[in-house]
Amino acid sequence: MESKLIRVFAGSEITVNLLKAELEMEGIPTNVVNEYEQSNFRGFSTGTPYSVDLYILDTDLEKAEPIVKEFLKINKM
């Protein structure tokens, strides 16, 4: 069975990078998708600079859930 990417968080680039670091410290690989930055690089603008998505593999979800929940609790999101 092939693994799929699933979105576990969306927020500002700074917040996404903080959670990304938390997950990667626990050995969970991540993928950040910043549509705003990518579209600006291509010469047109879509989305907002505060909507950055953080993805993980679906096989890592069980391990990531408590980390994400604690992150949201500490950061009151």
Secondary structure, 3 states (H helix, E strand, C coil): CCCCEEEEEEECHHHHHHHHHHHHHCCCCCEEECHHHHHHHHCCCCCCCCCEEEEEEHHHHHHHHHHHHHHHHHCCC
